[in-house]
Amino acid sequence: MVRIPEATVDDIRQNADIVEVISQYLQLRKSGQNHFAHCPFHEDKTPSFSVNERKQLFHCFSCGRGGNVFNFIREIDGLTYPEAIVKTAELVHYPLDQAMVSQVLNQQTTGDSTTGKLYSINKLAKEFYHHVLMYTEIGKPALDYLLARGLTEETLIEFEIGFSPAQRNALYLYLKSQDEHEFETDIYQKSGLFSENKNPEENEFLDRFTKRIIFPIHNERGHAIGFSGRVFEENQNDSFVQAKYLNTPETSLFNKSKILYNFDQAKASIRREKEAVFFEGYMDVIAAWQAGIKNGIASMGTSLTENQVQMVDRFSDHIVLAFDGDDAGKEAIKRSVDYLSQNTHFTIEIISFPAGLDPDDYIQKHGPEEFRNLLEHGRDTHMSFLMDYHRRNVNISNESEQIQYIEAILKELTQVDSLVEREIYFKQLADEFSLSMDTLESQFETVMQEVQNRQLAEYKEERRRTKYQERLPEVSYQNKANYSLLERAERMLLNRLFYHEEAWIYLARQAADFHFRSEDFQLIYILFEAYREKDFDRTDTEGFLDYLQEDDLKQIVAEVFLIELGELTENEIEDYVEVIRNVSPVQENLADKLDELKEAQRSGNKGQQTKLAIEIINLNKKLKNK
């Protein structure tokens, strides 16, 4: 593992404002002394993720994660600790020695780990496919096709698009020729690049994507983790080629539900534009990018997932759906609108393309300028889309179908929180069908009650099904706040030790043999003492988080750091020590004796009852004298 000098680590942390860094990932909103956001590490419908600017720490009151800026970058980007330090330096424009940076960034991909080798083999495959498309006769028909579709060579290079030749062992032979890389058989098998069948005579792996245009798929950090192969006109009737698109199968790197195409390149623009534009396909994203729309992304041919939505939520709370104008596109929009409106806080807008046109077709037919104009001025609210959607195949002149249509719209309006927006659509319905607003609002209340009753029934059923299942207790702010007297005293004393030299002076002079009763707190106390002795002049207490190795200890420390106790008062440290040493043990002993007394009463043991009653009286006296 590459080591970055400790002085450099300290300097980077002191130059990195945690609010500014985290703001590049999450939408922070200031409330009081802290900044809040939806936690990116778990499903979080209410903002429980807190960032303290003064202490330069983050903490989630729900899932318990916490730490300093390096811990955040490490968790959010899935990096090693050295990689997180380098990434933080990049984010705050801190100059680092490039040789050291290169060592840090390459140590995973050039190492012996399976993950590192999978990153390497995908990178080499991407380079191979791209070279075949751009610089060989074999790739020329595919290149001509893409250029005819309106893509420029600059765009093809920017997205590293490639082509897989007809020779099915070509990629395998290329990989075998790379002297600096030697992959074991299991790496070829786990990569998803090859079909399950080998060449029986040569024992060679056969390319999965033969005779397809190749779109590399990257993770958020820009590493190639898989591919999508697309047929083009010249080989659509080829008996070997079947599906229009063929994706890398599920691998340890590639999971469709956790990937958004082009997110690595689009996320900065999504933050800047304050919205993400969802397209259906890769070609739409690429054509839109070339037309000047840099905040376009696409799901991997599936409905939106919780993981994908959380990725976008870190950068914007506004989604624009720009799907194809055909029936399939409208159905895809409907599924996305239902999911987003029922499960998220996103504002949703819809771009409606003419029937039969997808975004790529629209650009080719009307040009980039008209496309940009449509995206800017051709938007509908999601309710406006739903009204058009439900009107399809409905005979409005038929009274029965009128009623069904109105019921459907009222049901959709139960997902609209804005009273003003509801009023607008009530008025539209009232005007179109000659109904009074009172009638519509009364009917809406009935529909809303039905929806709420159904939701309540579903909730009760879920509770019934899970009632007897063994589950680990979920960490929440509420039950984390229910600390015992001992826990409160230990947390407060540890907080004072982090920030006040007076606490150390008291323990040294008056309680030299002091120890915490919690094993975790005692270990943190010992480690912090060693940290202080290592460099007594340190003023950046938060640097202690980088000194710790165990993530669970880091979370405890981050939470204790964030306790606000105000000014240190006279005798405060003495009171904490008294509770930890004397009061709390007596309370615990008293609780045990009370439990024993109940058991003795149940069993009818009179002698034991008398003995325990005397002990309880004495313990209570002892507490009163404390």
C-alpha positions as CSV (number, residue, x, y, z in Angstrom):
1,M,0.0,0.0,0.0
2,V,1.4,3.4,-1.0
3,R,1.9,5.7,2.0
4,I,1.2,9.4,1.7
5,P,3.3,11.5,4.2
6,E,1.4,12.3,7.3
7,A,2.1,16.0,7.1
8,T,0.7,16.0,3.6
9,V,-2.5,14.2,4.8
10,D,-2.9,16.8,7.6
11,D,-2.4,19.7,5.2
12,I,-5.0,18.3,2.7
13,R,-7.5,17.8,5.4
14,Q,-7.0,21.4,6.8
15,N,-7.3,22.8,3.2
16,A,-10.5,20.8,2.5
17,D,-13.7,22.4,3.7
18,I,-16.0,19.4,4.3
19,V,-19.1,21.4,3.3
20,E,-17.6,22.4,0.0
21,V,-16.4,18.9,-0.8
22,I,-19.7,17.1,0.2
23,S,-21.6,19.8,-1.7
24,Q,-20.0,18.3,-4.9
25,Y,-21.9,15.1,-4.1
26,L,-25.0,16.1,-2.2
27,Q,-27.5,18.9,-2.1
28,L,-26.8,20.4,1.4
29,R,-29.3,22.7,3.0
30,K,-28.3,24.8,6.0
31,S,-30.4,24.5,9.2
32,G,-29.0,26.1,12.3
33,Q,-25.3,25.3,12.8
34,N,-25.4,22.3,10.5
35,H,-26.0,21.4,6.9
36,F,-28.4,18.5,6.1
37,A,-29.1,16.2,3.1
38,H,-30.6,12.8,2.3
39,C,-28.1,10.2,3.3
40,P,-26.4,8.7,0.3
41,F,-25.5,5.4,2.2
42,H,-29.1,4.2,2.8
43,E,-32.7,4.7,1.7
44,D,-33.4,8.0,3.4
45,K,-36.8,9.7,2.9
46,T,-36.1,12.5,5.4
47,P,-32.8,14.3,5.6
48,S,-30.8,12.6,8.4
49,F,-27.3,13.3,7.0
50,S,-25.7,16.1,8.9
51,V,-22.5,18.1,8.2
52,N,-20.9,20.2,10.9
53,E,-18.8,22.9,9.3
54,R,-17.1,24.1,12.5
55,K,-16.0,20.6,13.5
56,Q,-15.4,19.5,9.8
57,L,-17.4,16.2,10.4
58,F,-20.4,14.4,8.9
59,H,-22.8,12.1,10.7
60,C,-26.0,10.3,9.7
61,F,-28.4,10.1,12.6
62,S,-30.2,7.1,11.0
63,C,-27.5,4.7,9.7
64,G,-24.7,5.9,12.0
65,R,-22.0,6.5,9.4
66,G,-19.8,9.4,10.2
67,G,-16.3,10.8,10.0
68,N,-14.2,13.5,8.4
69,V,-13.8,14.4,4.7
70,F,-11.6,11.5,3.9
71,N,-14.1,9.0,5.4
72,F,-16.9,10.5,3.3
73,I,-14.9,10.3,0.0
74,R,-13.8,6.8,0.8
75,E,-17.3,5.6,1.4
76,I,-19.1,7.5,-1.3
77,D,-16.7,6.6,-4.1
78,G,-15.7,3.1,-2.8
79,L,-12.0,4.0,-2.6
80,T,-9.1,2.9,-0.6
81,Y,-7.9,5.3,2.1
82,P,-4.9,6.6,0.0
83,E,-7.2,7.0,-3.0
84,A,-9.6,9.0,-0.9
85,I,-6.8,11.4,0.1
86,V,-5.8,11.9,-3.5
87,K,-9.4,12.4,-4.6
88,T,-9.9,15.0,-1.9
89,A,-6.8,16.8,-3.0
90,E,-8.1,16.9,-6.5
91,L,-11.5,18.3,-5.4
92,V,-9.8,21.2,-3.4
93,H,-7.1,21.8,-6.0
94,Y,-4.3,20.8,-3.6
95,P,-1.0,20.1,-5.6
96,L,0.3,16.6,-5.1
97,D,3.4,14.9,-6.5
98,Q,2.2,13.2,-9.7
99,A,4.5,10.2,-9.3
100,M,2.9,9.5,-5.9
101,V,-0.6,10.0,-7.3
102,S,0.1,7.6,-10.1
103,Q,1.3,5.0,-7.7
104,V,-1.8,5.4,-5.5
105,L,-4.3,5.3,-8.4
106,N,-2.6,2.3,-10.1
107,Q,-2.0,0.1,-7.1
108,Q,-5.5,-1.5,-7.3
109,T,-5.6,-2.1,-11.0
110,T,-2.1,-3.4,-11.3
111,G,-2.3,-5.5,-8.2
112,D,-3.1,-9.1,-7.9
113,S,-6.7,-8.7,-6.8
114,T,-9.4,-10.2,-9.0
115,T,-11.1,-6.7,-9.0
116,G,-7.9,-5.1,-10.2
117,K,-7.5,-7.6,-13.0
118,L,-11.1,-7.2,-14.1
119,Y,-10.6,-3.5,-14.4
120,S,-7.5,-4.1,-16.4
121,I,-9.1,-6.6,-18.8
122,N,-12.0,-4.2,-19.5
123,K,-9.7,-1.3,-20.1
124,L,-7.7,-3.3,-22.6
125,A,-10.8,-4.6,-24.3
126,K,-12.1,-1.0,-24.7
127,E,-8.9,0.1,-26.3
128,F,-8.9,-2.8,-28.7
129,Y,-12.5,-2.3,-29.8
130,H,-12.0,1.5,-30.2
131,H,-8.8,0.9,-32.3
132,V,-10.6,-1.5,-34.6
133,L,-13.4,1.0,-35.3
134,M,-11.3,4.1,-35.8
135,Y,-8.1,2.8,-37.5
136,T,-8.8,-0.5,-39.4
137,E,-10.4,-1.6,-42.6
138,I,-12.4,-4.2,-40.6
139,G,-14.1,-1.4,-38.7
140,K,-14.7,1.0,-41.6
141,P,-18.3,-0.1,-42.4
142,A,-19.3,0.5,-38.8
143,L,-17.4,3.8,-38.7
144,D,-19.1,4.9,-41.9
145,Y,-22.5,3.9,-40.5
146,L,-21.9,6.0,-37.3
147,L,-20.7,9.0,-39.3
148,A,-23.8,8.7,-41.5
149,R,-25.9,8.8,-38.3
150,G,-24.4,12.2,-37.6
151,L,-21.8,11.4,-35.0
152,T,-18.5,13.1,-35.4
153,E,-15.1,11.5,-35.0
154,E,-14.5,13.7,-32.0
155,T,-17.6,12.3,-30.4
156,L,-16.6,8.7,-31.2
157,I,-13.3,9.3,-29.5
158,E,-14.8,11.1,-26.5
159,F,-17.2,8.2,-25.8
160,E,-14.5,5.6,-26.8
161,I,-17.0,3.8,-29.1
162,G,-15.6,0.7,-30.8
163,F,-16.3,-2.3,-33.0
164,S,-15.9,-6.0,-32.4
165,P,-14.6,-7.8,-35.6
166,A,-16.1,-11.0,-37.1
167,Q,-13.0,-13.0,-36.1
168,R,-14.4,-14.3,-32.8
169,N,-11.0,-15.0,-31.2
170,A,-9.5,-11.6,-32.1
171,L,-10.0,-10.0,-28.7
172,Y,-8.6,-13.1,-26.9
173,L,-5.5,-13.1,-29.1
174,Y,-5.0,-9.4,-28.5
175,L,-5.2,-9.9,-24.7
176,K,-2.8,-12.8,-24.9
177,S,-0.3,-10.6,-26.8
178,Q,0.0,-8.0,-24.0
179,D,3.3,-8.9,-22.3
180,E,2.6,-6.7,-19.3
181,H,-0.7,-8.4,-18.6
182,E,-1.2,-12.1,-18.0
183,F,-4.8,-13.1,-17.1
184,E,-5.7,-16.4,-15.6
185,T,-8.6,-18.5,-17.1
186,D,-11.0,-17.4,-14.3
187,I,-10.5,-13.7,-15.2
188,Y,-11.5,-14.4,-18.8
189,Q,-14.5,-16.2,-17.5
190,K,-15.5,-13.6,-14.9
191,S,-15.0,-10.6,-17.2
192,G,-18.3,-11.1,-19.2
193,L,-16.4,-10.4,-22.4
194,F,-16.6,-13.9,-23.8
195,S,-19.2,-16.4,-24.6
196,E,-19.5,-19.6,-22.5
197,N,-18.3,-21.7,-25.4
198,K,-14.6,-22.0,-26.1
199,N,-13.0,-22.8,-29.5
200,P,-12.8,-26.6,-29.0
201,E,-9.7,-27.0,-31.2
202,E,-7.6,-24.0,-30.0
203,N,-9.0,-23.8,-26.4
204,E,-9.5,-20.1,-27.1
205,F,-12.2,-17.8,-25.6
206,L,-14.7,-16.4,-28.1
207,D,-15.9,-12.8,-28.1
208,R,-19.4,-12.3,-26.9
209,F,-20.0,-9.1,-28.9
210,T,-18.8,-10.3,-32.4
211,K,-19.8,-8.0,-35.3
212,R,-21.4,-5.3,-33.1
213,I,-20.7,-1.6,-32.5
214,I,-19.4,-1.4,-28.9
215,F,-20.4,1.2,-26.3
216,P,-18.2,1.1,-23.2
217,I,-20.0,1.4,-19.9
218,H,-18.2,3.2,-17.1
219,N,-18.8,3.4,-13.4
220,E,-19.1,6.8,-11.6
221,R,-15.3,7.0,-11.4
222,G,-14.9,6.5,-15.1
223,H,-13.5,3.0,-15.1
224,A,-14.8,0.6,-17.8
225,I,-16.9,-2.1,-16.2
226,G,-18.8,-3.5,-19.1
227,F,-20.0,-3.1,-22.7
228,S,-23.1,-2.9,-24.8
229,G,-22.9,-4.2,-28.3
230,R,-25.3,-2.9,-31.0
231,V,-26.1,-4.3,-34.4
232,F,-26.1,-1.9,-37.4
233,E,-27.9,-2.0,-40.8
234,E,-25.2,-3.9,-42.6
235,N,-25.5,-7.0,-40.3
236,Q,-29.1,-6.8,-39.0
237,N,-30.1,-9.8,-41.1
238,D,-27.1,-11.8,-40.1
239,S,-28.2,-15.2,-38.7
240,F,-25.5,-15.0,-36.0
241,V,-26.7,-11.6,-34.7
242,Q,-30.0,-11.6,-32.8
243,A,-30.9,-9.0,-30.2
244,K,-30.4,-5.3,-31.2
245,Y,-28.4,-4.7,-28.0
246,L,-26.3,-7.2,-26.1
247,N,-25.0,-6.2,-22.7
248,T,-22.2,-7.6,-20.5
249,P,-23.8,-10.1,-18.2
250,E,-23.9,-9.6,-14.4
251,T,-20.3,-9.6,-13.0
252,S,-18.7,-8.4,-9.8
253,L,-18.2,-5.0,-11.6
254,F,-21.3,-4.8,-13.7
255,N,-24.8,-4.6,-12.1
256,K,-27.4,-2.9,-14.4
257,S,-29.5,-1.7,-11.5
258,K,-26.6,0.3,-10.1
259,I,-25.3,1.9,-13.3
260,L,-26.4,5.0,-15.3
261,Y,-24.8,5.4,-18.7
262,N,-22.7,8.5,-19.0
263,F,-23.1,9.4,-15.4
264,D,-19.3,9.8,-14.9
265,Q,-19.2,12.5,-17.6
266,A,-22.7,14.1,-16.9
267,K,-22.7,14.5,-13.1
268,A,-20.8,17.9,-13.1
269,S,-23.3,19.3,-15.6
270,I,-26.3,17.8,-13.7
271,R,-25.1,19.8,-10.7
272,R,-24.6,22.9,-12.7
273,E,-27.9,22.7,-14.6
274,K,-29.7,21.5,-11.5
275,E,-31.4,18.8,-13.4
276,A,-30.8,15.4,-15.0
277,V,-32.2,14.5,-18.4
278,F,-33.0,10.8,-18.7
279,F,-32.9,9.3,-22.2
280,E,-33.8,5.7,-23.2
281,G,-30.7,4.7,-25.1
282,Y,-27.0,5.2,-25.5
283,M,-27.4,6.7,-29.0
284,D,-29.8,9.3,-27.6
285,V,-27.4,10.3,-24.8
286,I,-24.5,10.6,-27.2
287,A,-26.4,12.5,-29.9
288,A,-27.7,14.9,-27.2
289,W,-24.2,15.4,-25.9
290,Q,-23.0,16.3,-29.4
291,A,-26.0,18.7,-29.7
292,G,-24.8,20.5,-26.5
293,I,-26.9,18.7,-23.8
294,K,-24.2,17.5,-21.4
295,N,-26.5,16.4,-18.5
296,G,-28.0,13.4,-20.3
297,I,-27.9,9.9,-18.8
298,A,-29.7,6.6,-19.5
299,S,-30.7,3.6,-17.4
300,M,-29.5,0.2,-18.6
301,G,-32.6,-0.8,-20.5
302,T,-34.6,-1.3,-17.3
303,S,-37.0,0.7,-15.2
304,L,-35.4,3.2,-12.8
305,T,-34.1,1.6,-9.6
306,E,-33.6,2.9,-6.1
307,N,-29.8,2.9,-6.5
308,Q,-29.9,4.9,-9.8
309,V,-32.3,7.5,-8.2
310,Q,-30.0,7.9,-5.2
311,M,-27.0,8.5,-7.6
312,V,-28.9,11.4,-9.2
313,D,-30.3,12.7,-5.9
314,R,-26.7,13.6,-4.8
315,F,-26.6,16.2,-7.6
316,S,-30.1,17.4,-8.3
317,D,-33.8,17.0,-7.2
318,H,-35.2,17.6,-10.7
319,I,-35.5,14.9,-13.4
320,V,-36.5,15.5,-17.0
321,L,-37.7,12.4,-18.9
322,A,-37.0,12.5,-22.6
323,F,-38.0,9.1,-23.9
324,D,-39.1,8.0,-27.4
325,G,-42.3,9.3,-28.8
326,D,-43.8,5.8,-29.6
327,D,-46.1,3.8,-27.4
328,A,-43.3,1.9,-25.8
329,G,-41.7,5.2,-24.8
330,K,-44.9,6.5,-23.3
331,E,-45.2,3.3,-21.3
332,A,-41.6,3.7,-20.1
333,I,-42.4,7.3,-19.0
334,K,-45.5,6.1,-17.2
335,R,-43.5,3.5,-15.2
336,S,-40.9,6.1,-14.3
337,V,-43.4,8.8,-13.3
338,D,-45.2,6.3,-11.1
339,Y,-42.0,5.2,-9.4
340,L,-40.6,8.7,-8.9
341,S,-43.9,10.3,-7.7
342,Q,-44.7,7.6,-5.3
343,N,-41.2,6.9,-3.9
344,T,-39.1,10.1,-4.2
345,H,-39.2,13.8,-3.7
346,F,-38.0,14.6,-7.3
347,T,-39.7,17.3,-9.4
348,I,-40.5,15.6,-12.8
349,E,-40.9,17.1,-16.2
350,I,-41.6,15.3,-19.5
351,I,-40.3,16.1,-23.0
352,S,-42.9,14.8,-25.6
353,F,-41.3,13.8,-28.9
354,P,-43.5,13.4,-32.0
355,A,-44.8,9.9,-32.5
356,G,-42.3,7.6,-34.1
357,L,-39.3,9.8,-33.3
358,D,-36.6,9.2,-30.6
359,P,-34.3,12.0,-29.5
360,D,-31.6,10.9,-31.9
361,D,-34.0,10.8,-34.8
362,Y,-35.3,14.3,-33.8
363,I,-31.8,15.8,-33.9
364,Q,-31.2,14.2,-37.4
365,K,-34.5,15.5,-38.7
366,H,-34.7,19.0,-37.1
367,G,-31.1,19.8,-36.1
368,P,-29.3,20.5,-32.8
369,E,-30.7,24.0,-32.3
370,E,-34.4,22.9,-32.6
371,F,-33.6,19.9,-30.3
372,R,-32.2,22.2,-27.6
373,N,-35.2,24.5,-28.0
374,L,-37.6,21.5,-27.5
375,L,-35.8,20.5,-24.4
376,E,-35.9,24.0,-23.0
377,H,-39.5,25.0,-24.0
378,G,-41.3,21.8,-24.8
379,R,-41.8,20.5,-21.3
380,D,-44.9,19.2,-19.6
381,T,-45.6,18.6,-16.0
382,H,-45.9,14.9,-15.1
383,M,-49.6,15.4,-14.4
384,S,-50.1,17.0,-17.9
385,F,-48.4,13.9,-19.3
386,L,-50.6,11.6,-17.2
387,M,-53.8,13.3,-18.4
388,D,-52.7,12.8,-22.0
389,Y,-51.7,9.2,-21.2
390,H,-55.0,8.2,-19.7
391,R,-56.9,9.9,-22.6
392,R,-55.4,7.5,-25.1
393,N,-58.0,5.0,-26.4
394,V,-60.7,6.7,-24.4
395,N,-64.0,7.9,-26.1
396,I,-64.6,11.1,-24.3
397,S,-68.1,11.4,-25.8
398,N,-69.0,8.2,-24.0
399,E,-70.3,9.0,-20.5
400,S,-69.1,5.8,-18.9
401,E,-65.5,6.3,-20.3
402,Q,-65.7,9.9,-19.1
403,I,-66.3,8.8,-15.6
404,Q,-63.4,6.2,-15.8
405,Y,-61.1,8.9,-17.1
406,I,-62.0,11.4,-14.4
407,E,-61.5,8.7,-11.7
408,A,-58.1,7.8,-13.1
409,I,-57.0,11.5,-13.0
410,L,-58.3,12.0,-9.5
411,K,-56.3,8.9,-8.4
412,E,-53.2,10.3,-10.0
413,L,-53.7,13.6,-8.2
414,T,-53.4,11.9,-4.9
415,Q,-49.7,11.8,-5.5
416,V,-49.6,15.6,-6.0
417,D,-48.8,17.5,-2.8
418,S,-49.2,21.0,-4.1
419,L,-52.7,22.4,-3.4
420,V,-52.2,25.0,-6.2
421,E,-51.3,22.4,-8.7
422,R,-54.3,20.3,-7.7
423,E,-56.5,23.3,-8.1
424,I,-55.3,23.9,-11.7
425,Y,-56.1,20.3,-12.7
426,F,-59.5,20.4,-10.9
427,K,-60.3,23.5,-12.9
428,Q,-59.3,21.8,-16.2
429,L,-61.5,18.8,-15.5
430,A,-64.4,21.1,-14.3
431,D,-64.2,23.2,-17.5
432,E,-63.9,20.2,-19.9
433,F,-66.7,18.1,-18.4
434,S,-69.0,20.9,-17.0
435,L,-68.6,19.9,-13.4
436,S,-68.6,22.0,-10.3
437,M,-65.3,22.4,-8.3
438,D,-67.2,21.3,-5.2
439,T,-68.2,18.0,-6.8
440,L,-64.7,17.3,-8.0
441,E,-63.1,18.1,-4.6
442,S,-65.7,16.0,-2.8
443,Q,-65.0,13.0,-5.2
444,F,-61.2,13.6,-4.8
445,E,-61.6,13.3,-1.0
446,T,-63.3,9.9,-1.5
447,V,-60.6,8.7,-3.8
448,M,-57.9,10.0,-1.4
449,Q,-59.5,8.1,1.5
450,E,-59.6,4.9,-0.6
451,V,-55.9,5.3,-1.4
452,Q,-54.9,5.9,2.2
453,N,-57.0,3.0,3.4
454,R,-55.3,0.7,0.9
455,Q,-51.8,2.0,1.9
456,L,-52.7,1.4,5.6
457,A,-53.9,-2.1,4.8
458,E,-50.6,-2.8,2.9
459,Y,-48.6,-1.4,5.8
460,K,-50.5,-3.6,8.3
461,E,-50.0,-6.7,6.1
462,E,-46.3,-6.0,5.9
463,R,-46.1,-5.6,9.7
464,R,-48.0,-8.9,10.1
465,R,-45.7,-10.8,7.8
466,T,-42.6,-9.5,9.4
467,K,-43.8,-9.5,13.0
468,Y,-42.3,-12.9,13.9
469,Q,-39.2,-12.7,11.7
470,E,-35.9,-12.2,13.5
471,R,-34.4,-9.0,12.4
472,L,-31.4,-7.0,13.5
473,P,-32.6,-3.8,15.2
474,E,-32.3,-0.8,12.9
475,V,-30.2,2.1,14.1
476,S,-32.2,5.3,14.4
477,Y,-31.7,8.7,15.9
478,Q,-34.5,7.9,18.4
479,N,-33.0,4.7,19.9
480,K,-29.5,6.1,19.7
481,A,-30.7,8.9,22.0
482,N,-31.9,6.5,24.7
483,Y,-28.5,6.3,26.4
484,S,-28.2,5.1,30.0
485,L,-26.7,7.4,32.7
486,L,-23.4,5.6,32.3
487,E,-23.4,5.9,28.5
488,R,-24.2,9.6,28.7
489,A,-21.4,10.2,31.2
490,E,-18.9,8.3,29.2
491,R,-19.8,10.0,25.9
492,M,-19.6,13.5,27.5
493,L,-16.3,12.8,29.3
494,L,-14.8,11.5,26.0
495,N,-16.0,14.6,24.2
496,R,-14.4,16.8,26.8
497,L,-11.1,14.8,26.5
498,F,-11.2,15.5,22.8
499,Y,-11.5,19.3,23.2
500,H,-10.3,20.3,26.7
501,E,-6.9,19.9,28.3
502,E,-8.5,20.4,31.7
503,A,-10.1,17.0,31.4
504,W,-6.7,15.4,30.9
505,I,-5.2,17.4,33.8
506,Y,-8.0,16.2,36.2
507,L,-7.6,12.6,35.2
508,A,-3.8,12.8,35.7
509,R,-4.0,14.4,39.1
510,Q,-7.2,13.0,40.6
511,A,-8.1,9.8,38.8
512,A,-4.8,8.3,37.6
513,D,-6.3,4.7,37.6
514,F,-9.4,5.8,35.7
515,H,-10.8,3.6,33.0
516,F,-14.0,3.6,30.9
517,R,-16.4,0.8,31.5
518,S,-17.3,0.5,27.8
519,E,-14.6,-1.5,26.0
520,D,-14.9,0.6,22.9
521,F,-14.6,3.8,24.8
522,Q,-11.7,2.6,26.8
523,L,-9.9,1.6,23.5
524,I,-10.7,5.0,22.0
525,Y,-9.3,6.6,25.2
526,I,-6.1,4.7,25.0
527,L,-5.7,5.3,21.3
528,F,-6.4,9.0,21.6
529,E,-3.8,9.2,24.4
530,A,-1.2,7.6,22.1
531,Y,-2.2,10.0,19.3
532,R,-1.6,13.0,21.6
533,E,1.7,11.7,22.7
534,K,2.7,11.1,19.1
535,D,2.4,14.8,18.4
536,F,1.3,16.8,21.4
537,D,1.2,20.0,19.5
538,R,-1.7,18.9,17.3
539,T,-4.6,21.2,17.2
540,D,-6.7,19.3,14.6
541,T,-8.5,16.9,16.8
542,E,-10.4,15.6,13.8
543,G,-7.1,14.2,12.5
544,F,-7.6,11.4,15.1
545,L,-10.1,9.9,12.7
546,D,-7.3,9.2,10.2
547,Y,-5.2,7.7,13.0
548,L,-7.9,5.1,13.7
549,Q,-8.0,1.9,11.7
550,E,-11.4,0.4,12.6
551,D,-14.4,1.9,10.9
552,D,-16.8,1.1,13.8
553,L,-14.5,3.1,16.2
554,K,-14.4,6.0,13.6
555,Q,-18.2,6.1,13.7
556,I,-18.3,6.3,17.5
557,V,-15.7,9.0,17.6
558,A,-17.4,11.1,14.8
559,E,-20.7,10.9,16.8
560,V,-19.0,11.9,20.0
561,F,-17.1,14.8,18.3
562,L,-20.5,16.3,17.3
563,I,-21.9,16.5,20.9
564,E,-22.4,20.1,21.8
565,L,-21.9,20.6,25.5
566,G,-21.2,24.4,25.7
567,E,-18.6,25.8,28.1
568,L,-16.8,23.5,30.4
569,T,-18.2,24.1,33.9
570,E,-16.6,23.7,37.3
571,N,-16.6,20.1,38.7
572,E,-18.0,18.8,35.4
573,I,-15.2,16.3,34.8
574,E,-15.3,15.2,38.5
575,D,-19.1,14.5,38.1
576,Y,-18.6,12.4,35.0
577,V,-15.9,10.3,36.7
578,E,-18.1,9.9,39.8
579,V,-20.9,8.6,37.7
580,I,-18.7,6.2,35.8
581,R,-16.8,4.9,38.8
582,N,-19.4,4.9,41.6
583,V,-23.0,5.9,40.7
584,S,-23.6,3.8,37.6
585,P,-22.2,0.5,39.1
586,V,-24.5,1.0,42.1
587,Q,-27.5,1.7,39.8
588,E,-26.7,-1.4,37.8
589,N,-26.3,-3.5,41.0
590,L,-29.7,-2.1,42.2
591,A,-31.4,-3.1,38.9
592,D,-30.0,-6.6,39.2
593,K,-31.2,-6.9,42.8
594,L,-34.7,-5.7,41.8
595,D,-34.8,-8.4,39.1
596,E,-33.7,-11.0,41.6
597,L,-36.4,-9.8,44.1
598,K,-39.1,-10.3,41.4
599,E,-37.9,-13.8,40.8
600,A,-37.8,-14.6,44.5
601,Q,-41.4,-13.3,44.8
602,R,-42.6,-15.5,41.9
603,S,-40.9,-18.6,43.4
604,G,-42.2,-17.8,47.0
605,N,-38.7,-17.8,48.5
606,K,-39.4,-15.7,51.6
607,G,-35.9,-15.9,53.0
608,Q,-34.4,-14.7,49.7
609,Q,-37.0,-11.9,49.5
610,T,-36.0,-10.6,53.0
611,K,-32.3,-10.7,52.2
612,L,-32.7,-8.9,48.8
613,A,-35.0,-6.3,50.4
614,I,-32.3,-5.3,52.9
615,E,-29.6,-5.2,50.1
616,I,-31.9,-2.9,48.0
617,I,-32.5,-0.5,50.9
618,N,-28.7,-0.3,51.5
619,L,-28.0,0.4,47.8
620,N,-30.7,3.1,47.7
621,K,-29.1,4.7,50.8
622,K,-25.7,4.5,49.0
623,L,-27.1,6.3,46.0
624,K,-28.7,9.1,48.1
625,N,-25.3,9.7,49.7
626,K,-23.5,10.0,46.3
